[in-house]
């Protein structure tokens, strides 16, 4: 740090230079985040100084969090949920399984997740010292229910199902997994970090929420398809006892107990999530999701005309292409595109709200010369 500061104009110039090096979203086809809704940005600015780590100081912001959590609960068919706005899917997943562990007396527990599970579960294995068992997938990249059932033993603490896998946008057979959990008295967590703001608005209906009796907790992120600012994830519990299992005493704050993983929490992101959900409503999200799905289907049709096929017909706006992923990704990067590659080597694309038909036309043109 310099002894003396510099003029604000100089700092602004440094910031602008740094920001200019970032890739604009219209060239990004790999991220599950997108440009926030304009109202979300305005709400974030309005609440920029708020900290939900100390709710007595910010009771109005805390009320917005309660309302946002209730709205998310209604999206997954249970308005009386308990939960809070997290920093994202990783924190939500950690906290869900931490609650399950704290409510259990199992020594050296294991958790069963599909091989498609987000890498946050590898962090969970390390942080919570829980064995994470990865169940094989079926031909459609969904959790193999029979394999999951075979993995269950007396040390199994929880089962995890994914509603919107990061790599393929696939939806696990949540009802069948929930039945296994219910039959064995096992905690069942659904990671819908991406799918939580997509699946409720699809034309085809999929059961993945609290309408399934075995589901105990759900992760869903407003800062993905919810169009909130970052960081805004969500963790929902069916039963209040699970969030109470996360309680930590905070004697020197005005709030005497905390349930969140982090202490200082952005009220700005909470206000942002509330604002965009309240503004768009179900109808607004339905239009956004269906536009993304239409673009995804159109992309697959056009790619099919040049002999490029998806590994599966995805239920959501995530596509994996049967091409030499690493090579094609590097060639596309040289043309200014950001894409990604699955663990199996396929090229992965996510068609988010910032993607337009014109963007996809340009992408297809460059993809043809990159294969």
N, C-alpha and C positions, 0 to 999 in steps of 0.2 A: 504494500500500500504506500502511495506517495505521502510525503509529509503534508503537503497542501493539496487540497482538492482542485479540480479543474472546473471550468464553466459548464453549466448545464448544456449549452449548445454543443460542446465537445463530447460530452457523455452521450447526448442524443445521436451524434454522428457515429460514435463507436457502436451504439446499439443498432442503428440502421445498417451499418456495414455487416454486423454479425447476422442480423435477420435476413439480409439479402443472400446469404449463403445457404439458407434453408430452402428446401424444395417446396414449391407451391403445391397445394393440395391437388390442383387439376392434373398434375403429373404423377400423383400417388395412387397406385392401385393395389397396395399391400396392407394398408392400415385399416384397423377397425374403428379408428377415430376420424373425425371430420370437422369441417368448420362449424362452430357453434351457431345456434340460432341467434339472430340479432338481439332479441329480447333477453336471451340467456347472457349475452355479453354485457348488456346494460344492467341487468340484475347483479352480475358479478361485480361490476364497478361500484354499484350502490352499497354493497355489503363487504367491500374489500377489507375493512379493518376488523371484521367480526371474527370471534373465536369461539366455537362451540365446545371447546375444552372447559369453558367456564360459563355455563348457561345462565347463571343468575345475573351476569352482566348483560347478556344478550337474549332476553326471554322472547323477544319478537322473532329473532332468527331461529330459536329453538322451536317455536310454534310452526314456522315454515317447514322445518325438518319433519315434525310429526305429520303434517299434512302431505308432504312429499312421500313419506313412507306409506301412509294410508293409500295414496293414489297408486303407488306401485303394487301394494297388496291387492287392490281391486283389479289390477291388470292380470294378476295371477290367481284370481278367484278366492281371495280371503282378505276382507277389509280390516279385520281385527288383528293384523300381524303386529309383532314386535320387531324392532330393528333400528337401523340408523344408516345415515349416508357415510360410506367409507371413502377411502382414497382410490378404490378401484377393485377389480376382481380378485387380485392377489390377497389383499387384506380381508375381503369378504370370505374367501375360501379358508384362509388361516383361522379366522374367528369362528366360522361355522364348526370346524373340526376341533378347535380348542374348546368350544362350548360342549361338544359331544364328549370329549375326553374328560372335562371337568365334572360332567354329570355321571361318569362311569367309574366303576371300581376295577376295570380290567387292567391287569398288569401286562406291560409289553404288548400293547394293542396293535392291530393292523387295520388298514383302510384299503378297500378295493375300489380302484378307479379303472376306467377303460384306457387302453394304450393311447387313445386320442386326447386324453386329459391335458389341460394346460400345464405349462412348466411350473406354475405356482405350487403344484402338488409335490414336486421335487423339493421345493423350499420347505414345504410343510413337513416332509419327512425329516429334514435337518433340524428345523426350529422346534417342532413338537416331539421329536424323537419317536415318531410313529413309523412303523413299517408300512410302506405304500406298495401294494400289490397291483400290478397292471394286467388287466384282463384283455385277451385278444379281441379283435374286431371281426365282424362278419364281412361278407363281400361288398357291403354297402358302407363300410367304415363306421358301423354302429357297434356299440358294446354287445358282445356275444353273451346273451342271457344265460345260456347253459354253462359257459365258462365262469361267469361271475358266481353262479350258484355253487359250482364245484369248489370255488376258492374260499367260501365262507367256512369259518370254524369258530371255536369257542372264544378265540381272541379277536374276532372281527368287531371293531368298534363302529364302523360306518361303511356305507356304500355310497359311491358318487356316480351320478349320471350327468351327461352333458347335453344341454339343450341349445345347440348351436356351436359345434366344435370349431376351434380356431382354424384348423387346416382345411376342413371340407364343408363347414357350415351344416353338418349333419346333426340329426336329432336322435339321441339314443332312445330305445324303447322304455321310456320312463315309467309307464304303468307296470310293466313286467318287472322292472328293477324294484319298484316300490313294493310290489307284492312279496318279493324275496325278503326285503328289509322288514316288512310288517310280519311276515311269517316267522322270522327269526329274532324279532325284537331288537332290530338293529337300526341305528340312526341313518337317515337317508337324506343326503344333500344333493341338490340340483344346481349345477353351475350353468346358469343362463346369462352369463355376463354379456354375451353378444345377443343371444336369442331372446332375452327377456323383453326387449323393445322391438322385436321383429315378429315372433311367433304369434302373439295375440292379434296381429293385424294382417295375417296371411289369409288368402281366400280359403285355402284348405286348413282345416282345424286339426291341431295336434294337442293332446293332453300332456302337460308338463308341469303344471302348477299345483296349488294346494287342493284342487279338486281331486287329486290322487291321494288317498288316505295315508299312504306311507311316507309322503314327503314331509320332512321336518324343517328344512331350511332351503332358501333359494338365494343365489347371487344374481344380481342384474344391474347393469351399469348405465346410468343416465348419460355418461360422457361418451358413449358409443352411438348407437342409433337413437338414443334419447335426445341428442343434439345439445346437451349441456356443455358447460365449460369443464375443463379438467382441473382438479381431480374430483370426480363424483361417481363413486360406485354405490352399490346398495346391498345390504344384507337383511334378509327377512326371515323371521322365525314364526312357525305356527304357534308355539307354546312359549309364554313369557318366561318359563323356568329356565330356558336355554340362555336367554340374554342375561338373566340374573346370574347365571353361572360364570359370566365374564366380569362380574363386578370387582373393581379394585377401589380401595378406600383412598381418598385424596384429602387428607386432613387440612392442608394449608390453602385450599381453594374455597371459594364460596359455595361450590358444588361439592358435596362430601363423598360422592361416589362417581366412578366412570365405568362405562361398559365398552368403550372403544379401545382399539389397539394402540392408536396414537393418542397423545395427550392434546396437543394443540391441533384443532381441526378448523379448516376453512369454512366459515359461514357463507362466504361468497359463492362457493361451488354449490352449497345447499340451496341458496336463494336462486341460483341459476337453474338448477334442476327443477325446483318448484315452478318457476316462472314459465319455462318452456312447456312443461306438462300441462299447466293450467291454461296456457294460451292455445296450444294445439288441440288438446283433447283427443279422444279416440279417433275422431274423423280426420284430424290433421295428420296424426301418425299413420293412419291407414293409407292416406294419399301418398305420403312419403315412402312408406314401405312398398306399396304396390308399384310406384314408379321405379324404385330400385330393382324390384323383381322383374318388371317388364324389360328394363335395360339388360338385366342378366340373361334373360331368355333370348332377347334379340342378339346379344353377343354370342351366345352358344350357337344360335342358328347360323349366323354369318361365318363363324369359325368352322362350323360343320361343312359349309360350302367349299372351304379350302382344305378340307381333310383333317382339321384339328378337332379332336373330340375331348369332352370332359371325362374324367374318371367316373363320375356319377352325375345324374341329373339332380342338382342340389335343391333342397326345399327352400333355401334362403339365397341371399345375395353374395355367396362365396362360390367361386369356381376354381377347380383344379384341372389343369390341362395336361393331357398325355403327350408331353414333349420333353426334350432333354432340358430340364428346368434350369440347372446351373448355367449351362452355356447360353441359353436363350435369355436368361435374366441379365447376364453380363452384357450381351449385345443390346438389349433394351435399355440398360443403364447408360450405355454410351450414347443412346438417342434421347436421354433425358427422362426415362421412365423408371419409377420405383415399383418393382414387383418382388415377390418372394418365392421361396421353394419349400415344398413340404418335406418331411422326413423321408418320404418315399421317392423324392426326386422330381415330383410334378411341379409345374409352374402354378402358383397360387395367385388368384386375383380376388379382390373384395370390391364390390360395386356399391360405394357409399353415396350419400346424397350429393356430395360435391362433384360426382361424375355425371357428365352430360353425354348425349348422343354424339355430339361433335367430338368430344374427347375420345370416345370409343372408336369412332371412325378413324381418327388419327392413330390411335393405338393399333387397330387392326392393320392399317397400312404398314406401320413399323414392325409389327409382329411377323407379317408375311416375309419380310426381308431378313428376319432374325432367326428363322427356323432352319 
